[in-house]
Amino acid sequence: MKMKAIIFIIILSTICAINKFLVSGLHTESELEKKEATVLVVILIRNKAHILPYFFSYFENLNYPKDRISLWIRSDHNEDNSLQVIDAWLNTTRDLYHSVDYQFSVQPKRRKSESTFHSWTNERFNDVIRLKEEALYKAKVIWADYTFFLDADAILTEPNTLKYLTSLKLPIVAPMLQSESLYTNFWGGMSPNYYYVRTEEYKDIIKHEKIGEFKVPMIHSAVLIDMNLAKISSLTFNKPRLNDMLKKSHQEYHGPNDDIITFAVSSNLSHIPMYISNKLEFGYITVPLDGDETFDKDKEKVTDILLAIVNDMDDVNIVESMRQFIDFPKKDRLMFSKIFMINLVRRVERRQKMEKNFDLLGLDVEHFAAVDGQTMNEEWIKQQGIEFMPGFVDPYHARPMTYGEIGCFMSHYYLWKKMLDEKLDLVLILEDDVKFEPYFRTRVHQLMEQAKNSGKQFDLLYFGRKALSHSDEKYVDGTRNLVEVGYTYWTLGYVLTLEGARKLLAQNPIKKMVPVDEYLPIMFDNHPKEEYKLEFHPRNLVAWSAAPLILFPTHYTGEEGYISDTEQSKVIKLDEKIRTETKILPETNSMFTHQELSTENKRTEL
């Protein structure tokens, strides 16, 4: 009996030990998580020194395990210091990545067949095709899960770009990249002759009216390929190789010797779909140079991308190793006596954001402290001698002026006085919530040259505004991009001459004050309310506008991030001693509907 008990205990102990061993071999779900897929990133670099510091900074900050990334970098025929930038970046990051395969050539600077530093000759196409084929082969050899072909002028500002794209598990996919125009890194359609065709869906995708992943005929500049595809060997950038594969099906590719188009055709004929994703704001891409454009033009394009990043994300990210290569342009005032930015002292974030824009644009701008409506009261208004136009009401809100609107008017008013005091002949006045359109400096020069050559003299020239009607706006004789201004809102940015400042001050406008963007149309005699105009004489301000505009608001009413220091402030309570007889009109009798006032009016026909 004792023996049986001993045997039972031994068996029970053994079972418990086995169970304990088995249980210890179990893992929690988090312990069984798979590693991220391995990715070979292919980067071809030529003459990109001016964008590489930004490219590498954002690439380095991708939220993806670097030990799962292998780099394959090639650079040749450079006429700038691209190689120095690459070396500096690799010196600090090489050991972070799984592997780095980097080759370069110092000479020659240019192929014999090339007339410019960015010429796309057949010789260059052949070199690029050869390199991409080598990279695709390398990815197969190292058993990479994905190959990511990434151009050096594609800036991936979204840290989760690579993680998101691999999570889609699509055969071939690209993140949609933004530019300063409708140009991006995919085609909505392709003609039978392999030409670009714009489709309606293209615009919907670009403008994010449709969001997701979309099947498209061609993608480029940032292309992720699943290397585990059964038909991966059917994909090629090489035209002769494609035609060899097509012989079996008695087909032939007659298109151009172009790596991007050849790859798209090989994908299509292999029934491997390509996708573009706009699910996230992935980043930006520069528009390719035209044949006769220079390094300086390419630098302008990069500046415009950086301005967009500042506008959308508040700042440009630069890693420490790349700071030595950042070279801001020398600042000047263009052709103006001075450039002023009106900014409330308490709006530090706006001032800092604008100063980053000025650094990028090379603008020497003087900060002008705005009059703050939050700090004023009726006593202050009396001390300044301010009186209000009888009967004025805001055309939409049907109310008197707000303290914010008074502060806005006085800010501009004091600047006009400063022009007279300092005898400033020509001034550019900017508010602190403006977005600069592409090629801003170049377009300012063009506009001012057109104005000069017109043989006429303006007093005020809008760079940014809200045109409430274009119907009565005619082009200034002898100009292509200047119009005579109709009724207009906003004072985002305008050029004012010394004579214009004199005309605006001669009316002593603080004795019959209206908002500044009502006063200006009254003074150029294009305001719809006759009773307002009769308060001022003469109304002889000569006002023109850029067409198309070169400044726009950073935010519109109702958008996330929109802040108004004029609309969202207290309405004045009119003291009898200040001004009387202000009648509030019913909202239904407002001069304009809400829709008319909130619609963005851009001249797009030019």
NORSULCOR-V911829 format. One record per residue. N is the residue number from 1. RES is the residue in one small letter. PHI is phi in radians with two decimals (999 if undefined). BURIAL is # if it has 16 or more other ideal C-beta (glycine too) atoms within 10 Angstrom, else .. Layout:
N,RES,PHI,BURIAL
N,RES,PHI,BURIAL
//
This chain:
1,m,999,.
2,k,-1.08,.
3,m,-1.07,.
4,k,-1.08,.
5,a,-1.12,.
6,i,-1.13,.
7,i,-1.07,.
8,f,-1.07,.
9,i,-1.11,.
10,i,-1.09,.
11,i,-1.08,.
12,l,-1.09,.
13,s,-1.11,.
14,t,-1.11,.
15,i,-1.07,.
16,c,-1.09,.
17,a,-1.13,.
18,i,-1.11,.
19,n,-1.05,.
20,k,-1.08,.
21,f,-1.13,.
22,l,-1.14,.
23,v,-1.12,.
24,s,-1.14,.
25,g,-1.42,.
26,l,-1.37,.
27,h,-2.12,.
28,t,-1.24,.
29,e,-1.04,.
30,s,-1.15,.
31,e,-1.25,.
32,l,-1.69,.
33,e,-1.06,.
34,k,-1.39,.
35,k,-1.21,.
36,e,-1.12,#
37,a,-1.08,#
38,t,-1.44,#
39,v,-2.31,#
40,l,-1.68,#
41,v,-1.70,#
42,v,-1.85,#
43,i,-2.26,#
44,l,-1.84,#
45,i,-2.22,#
46,r,-2.61,#
47,n,0.93,#
48,k,-2.14,#
49,a,-1.01,#
50,h,-1.32,#
51,i,-2.01,#
52,l,-0.98,#
53,p,-1.00,#
54,y,-1.37,#
55,f,-1.00,#
56,f,-1.17,#
57,s,-1.06,#
58,y,-1.29,#
59,f,-1.13,#
60,e,-1.07,#
61,n,-1.59,.
62,l,-1.06,#
63,n,-1.47,.
64,y,-2.61,#
65,p,-1.00,#
66,k,-1.18,.
67,d,-1.31,.
68,r,-1.82,#
69,i,-2.00,#
70,s,-1.92,#
71,l,-1.82,#
72,w,-2.26,#
73,i,-2.08,#
74,r,-2.30,#
75,s,-2.56,#
76,d,-2.72,#
77,h,0.89,#
78,n,-1.65,#
79,e,-1.94,.
80,d,-2.24,#
81,n,-1.76,.
82,s,-0.98,#
83,l,-1.11,#
84,q,-1.13,.
85,v,-1.16,#
86,i,-1.04,#
87,d,-1.03,.
88,a,-1.09,#
89,w,-1.24,#
90,l,-1.14,#
91,n,-1.05,.
92,t,-1.79,.
93,t,-2.12,#
94,r,-0.87,.
95,d,-1.30,.
96,l,-1.39,.
97,y,-1.62,#
98,h,-1.02,#
99,s,-2.78,.
100,v,-2.32,.
101,d,-1.99,.
102,y,-2.17,.
103,q,-2.32,.
104,f,-2.61,.
105,s,-2.31,.
106,v,-1.52,.
107,q,-2.18,.
108,p,-1.39,.
109,k,-1.30,.
110,r,-2.61,#
111,r,-1.24,.
112,k,-1.06,.
113,s,-1.43,.
114,e,-1.70,#
115,s,-1.71,.
116,t,-2.34,.
117,f,-1.23,#
118,h,-2.18,#
119,s,-1.07,.
120,w,-1.90,.
121,t,-1.55,.
122,n,-1.07,.
123,e,-1.09,.
124,r,-1.20,#
125,f,-0.97,#
126,n,-1.07,.
127,d,-1.13,#
128,v,-1.13,#
129,i,-1.07,#
130,r,-1.05,.
131,l,-1.14,#
132,k,-1.18,#
133,e,-1.14,.
134,e,-1.08,.
135,a,-1.15,#
136,l,-1.11,#
137,y,-1.16,.
138,k,-1.04,#
139,a,-1.07,#
140,k,-1.20,.
141,v,-1.10,.
142,i,-1.57,.
143,w,1.01,.
144,a,-1.19,#
145,d,-1.26,.
146,y,-2.43,#
147,t,-2.04,#
148,f,-2.05,#
149,f,-1.45,#
150,l,-2.25,#
151,d,-1.31,#
152,a,-1.31,#
153,d,-1.82,#
154,a,-1.86,#
155,i,-1.81,#
156,l,-1.60,#
157,t,-1.39,#
158,e,-1.47,#
159,p,-1.04,.
160,n,-1.62,.
161,t,-0.94,#
162,l,-1.18,#
163,k,-1.11,.
164,y,-1.20,#
165,l,-1.08,#
166,t,-1.18,#
167,s,-1.20,.
168,l,-1.21,.
169,k,0.96,.
170,l,-1.64,#
171,p,-1.10,#
172,i,-2.50,#
173,v,-2.56,#
174,a,-2.27,#
175,p,-1.40,#
176,m,-1.23,#
177,l,-1.94,#
178,q,-1.63,#
179,s,-2.34,#
180,e,-1.39,#
181,s,-2.43,.
182,l,-1.41,.
183,y,-1.19,.
184,t,-2.66,#
185,n,-1.83,#
186,f,-2.64,#
187,w,-1.88,#
188,g,-1.36,#
189,g,-2.69,.
190,m,-2.38,#
191,s,-1.31,.
192,p,-1.03,.
193,n,-1.65,.
194,y,1.23,#
195,y,-1.72,.
196,y,-1.19,.
197,v,-2.26,.
198,r,-1.48,.
199,t,-2.02,.
200,e,-1.12,.
201,e,-1.13,.
202,y,-0.97,#
203,k,-1.12,.
204,d,-1.08,.
205,i,-1.24,#
206,i,-1.01,#
207,k,-1.53,.
208,h,1.07,.
209,e,-1.35,.
210,k,-2.11,.
211,i,-2.23,.
212,g,2.58,.
213,e,-2.02,#
214,f,-2.27,#
215,k,-1.31,.
216,v,-2.38,#
217,p,-1.39,#
218,m,-2.74,#
219,i,-2.34,#
220,h,-2.77,#
221,s,1.31,#
222,a,-2.69,#
223,v,-2.13,#
224,l,-1.78,#
225,i,-2.03,#
226,d,-1.34,#
227,m,-1.39,#
228,n,-1.66,.
229,l,-1.11,.
230,a,-1.09,.
231,k,-1.78,.
232,i,-1.03,#
233,s,-1.23,.
234,s,-1.44,.
235,l,-1.52,#
236,t,-2.70,#
237,f,-1.75,#
238,n,-1.72,#
239,k,-1.10,#
240,p,-1.02,.
241,r,-1.14,.
242,l,-1.07,#
243,n,-1.16,.
244,d,-1.07,.
245,m,-1.22,#
246,l,-1.38,.
247,k,-1.02,.
248,k,-1.05,.
249,s,-1.76,.
250,h,1.00,.
251,q,-2.01,.
252,e,-2.64,.
253,y,-1.62,#
254,h,-1.87,.
255,g,-1.38,#
256,p,-1.22,.
257,n,-1.44,.
258,d,-2.24,#
259,d,-1.02,#
260,i,-1.20,#
261,i,-1.21,#
262,t,-1.02,#
263,f,-1.09,#
264,a,-1.09,#
265,v,-1.16,#
266,s,-1.10,#
267,s,-1.14,#
268,n,-1.12,.
269,l,-1.21,.
270,s,-1.58,#
271,h,1.03,.
272,i,-1.87,#
273,p,-1.24,.
274,m,-1.88,#
275,y,-2.27,#
276,i,-2.03,#
277,s,-2.03,#
278,n,-2.10,#
279,k,-1.12,.
280,l,-2.07,#
281,e,-1.47,#
282,f,-1.27,#
283,g,2.77,#
284,y,-2.39,#
285,i,-2.51,#
286,t,-1.47,#
287,v,-1.33,#
288,p,-1.04,.
289,l,-1.27,#
290,d,-1.34,.
291,g,-0.95,.
292,d,-1.77,.
293,e,-1.41,.
294,t,-1.88,.
295,f,-0.94,#
296,d,-1.06,.
297,k,-1.15,.
298,d,-1.14,#
299,k,-1.12,#
300,e,-1.06,#
301,k,-1.10,#
302,v,-1.15,#
303,t,-1.00,#
304,d,-1.12,#
305,i,-1.13,#
306,l,-1.15,#
307,l,-1.08,#
308,a,-1.13,#
309,i,-1.12,#
310,v,-1.08,#
311,n,-1.12,#
312,d,-1.48,.
313,m,-2.19,.
314,d,1.38,.
315,d,-2.76,.
316,v,-1.81,#
317,n,-1.46,.
318,i,-2.28,.
319,v,-1.36,#
320,e,-1.01,.
321,s,-1.15,#
322,m,-1.75,#
323,r,-1.09,.
324,q,-1.13,.
325,f,-1.75,#
326,i,-1.45,.
327,d,-2.26,.
328,f,-1.28,.
329,p,-1.17,.
330,k,-1.13,.
331,k,-1.43,.
332,d,-2.58,.
333,r,-1.86,.
334,l,1.00,#
335,m,-1.81,.
336,f,-1.63,#
337,s,-1.11,.
338,k,-2.69,#
339,i,-2.07,#
340,f,-2.02,#
341,m,-2.05,#
342,i,-1.46,#
343,n,-2.65,#
344,l,-1.15,#
345,v,-1.00,.
346,r,-1.34,.
347,r,-1.61,#
348,v,-1.09,.
349,e,-1.11,.
350,r,-1.19,#
351,r,-1.08,#
352,q,-1.11,.
353,k,-1.13,#
354,m,-1.14,#
355,e,-1.12,#
356,k,-1.14,#
357,n,-1.08,#
358,f,-1.13,#
359,d,-1.06,#
360,l,-1.18,#
361,l,-1.52,#
362,g,1.22,.
363,l,-1.84,#
364,d,-1.58,.
365,v,-2.09,#
366,e,-1.68,.
367,h,-1.33,.
368,f,-2.02,#
369,a,-1.18,.
370,a,-1.26,#
371,v,-1.32,#
372,d,-1.63,#
373,g,-1.09,#
374,q,-1.25,.
375,t,-1.73,.
376,m,-1.75,#
377,n,-2.54,.
378,e,-1.11,.
379,e,-1.11,.
380,w,-1.10,.
381,i,-1.06,#
382,k,-1.11,.
383,q,-1.08,.
384,q,-1.40,.
385,g,1.29,.
386,i,-1.41,#
387,e,-2.28,#
388,f,-2.01,#
389,m,-1.08,#
390,p,-1.06,.
391,g,1.44,.
392,f,-1.32,#
393,v,-2.38,#
394,d,-1.05,#
395,p,-1.15,#
396,y,-1.82,#
397,h,-1.41,.
398,a,0.93,#
399,r,-2.56,.
400,p,-1.20,#
401,m,-1.17,#
402,t,-1.66,#
403,y,-1.07,#
404,g,-1.10,#
405,e,-1.19,#
406,i,-1.12,#
407,g,-1.06,#
408,c,-1.10,#
409,f,-1.05,#
410,m,-1.13,#
411,s,-1.09,#
412,h,-1.16,#
413,y,-1.03,#
414,y,-1.16,#
415,l,-1.20,#
416,w,-1.06,#
417,k,-1.13,.
418,k,-1.08,#
419,m,-1.06,#
420,l,-1.19,.
421,d,-1.08,.
422,e,-1.72,.
423,k,0.93,.
424,l,-1.54,#
425,d,-1.21,.
426,l,-2.57,#
427,v,-2.24,#
428,l,-1.82,#
429,i,-1.92,#
430,l,-2.06,#
431,e,-1.54,#
432,d,-1.71,#
433,d,-2.25,#
434,v,-1.90,#
435,k,-1.98,#
436,f,-1.49,#
437,e,-1.28,#
438,p,-0.96,#
439,y,1.02,#
440,f,-0.98,#
441,r,-1.06,#
442,t,-1.05,.
443,r,-1.25,#
444,v,-1.06,#
445,h,-1.05,.
446,q,-1.12,#
447,l,-1.12,#
448,m,-1.20,#
449,e,-1.20,.
450,q,-1.10,#
451,a,-1.08,#
452,k,-1.11,.
453,n,-1.36,.
454,s,-1.23,.
455,g,1.38,.
456,k,-2.01,.
457,q,-2.13,.
458,f,-1.77,#
459,d,-1.79,#
460,l,-2.42,#
461,l,-2.28,#
462,y,-1.31,#
463,f,-1.72,#
464,g,-2.54,#
465,r,-2.92,#
466,k,-2.04,#
467,a,-1.37,#
468,l,-1.48,#
469,s,-2.81,.
470,h,-1.70,.
471,s,-1.08,.
472,d,-1.82,.
473,e,-1.78,#
474,k,-1.92,.
475,y,-1.21,.
476,v,-1.15,#
477,d,-0.90,.
478,g,1.42,.
479,t,-2.17,#
480,r,-1.85,.
481,n,-2.34,#
482,l,-2.27,#
483,v,-2.19,#
484,e,-1.38,#
485,v,-1.43,#
486,g,-1.61,#
487,y,-1.04,#
488,t,-2.46,#
489,y,-1.91,#
490,w,1.37,#
491,t,-2.29,#
492,l,-0.99,#
493,g,-2.90,#
494,y,-2.64,#
495,v,-1.67,#
496,l,-2.25,#
497,t,-1.53,#
498,l,-1.08,#
499,e,-1.13,.
500,g,-1.09,#
501,a,-1.09,#
502,r,-1.06,.
503,k,-1.10,#
504,l,-1.19,#
505,l,-1.44,.
506,a,-1.07,.
507,q,-1.44,#
508,n,0.84,.
509,p,-1.17,#
510,i,-1.31,#
511,k,-1.59,.
512,k,-2.61,#
513,m,-1.19,#
514,v,-2.33,#
515,p,-0.96,#
516,v,-1.07,#
517,d,-1.44,#
518,e,-1.69,#
519,y,-1.13,#
520,l,-1.07,#
521,p,-1.08,#
522,i,-1.07,#
523,m,-1.27,#
524,f,-1.72,#
525,d,1.03,.
526,n,-2.42,#
527,h,-1.94,#
528,p,-1.27,.
529,k,-1.70,#
530,e,-1.05,.
531,e,-1.14,.
532,y,-1.26,#
533,k,-1.12,#
534,l,-1.15,.
535,e,-1.28,#
536,f,-2.22,#
537,h,-2.78,.
538,p,-1.42,.
539,r,-1.82,#
540,n,-2.12,.
541,l,-1.26,#
542,v,-1.59,#
543,a,-2.05,#
544,w,-2.12,#
545,s,-2.50,#
546,a,-1.17,#
547,a,-2.53,#
548,p,-1.32,.
549,l,-1.23,#
550,i,-2.07,#
551,l,-2.37,#
552,f,-2.41,#
553,p,-1.20,#
554,t,-1.22,#
555,h,-2.47,.
556,y,-1.92,.
557,t,-0.90,.
558,g,1.63,.
559,e,-1.35,.
560,e,-1.07,.
561,g,1.64,.
562,y,-1.28,.
563,i,-2.34,.
564,s,-2.14,.
565,d,-1.59,#
566,t,-1.82,#
567,e,-1.24,.
568,q,-1.62,.
569,s,-2.43,#
570,k,-1.17,.
571,v,-1.44,.
572,i,-1.17,#
573,k,-1.80,.
574,l,-1.28,#
575,d,-1.38,.
576,e,-0.97,.
577,k,-1.34,.
578,i,-1.49,.
579,r,-2.91,#
580,t,-2.07,.
581,e,1.15,.
582,t,-1.44,#
583,k,-1.72,.
584,i,-1.56,.
585,l,-1.43,.
586,p,-1.04,.
587,e,-1.06,.
588,t,-1.21,.
589,n,-1.71,.
590,s,-1.02,#
591,m,-1.10,#
592,f,-2.32,.
593,t,-1.40,.
594,h,-1.04,.
595,q,-1.08,.
596,e,-1.15,.
597,l,-1.39,#
598,s,-1.76,.
599,t,-1.44,.
600,e,-1.36,.
601,n,-1.89,.
602,k,-2.04,.
603,r,-1.41,.
604,t,-1.92,.
605,e,-1.42,.
606,l,-1.66,.
//
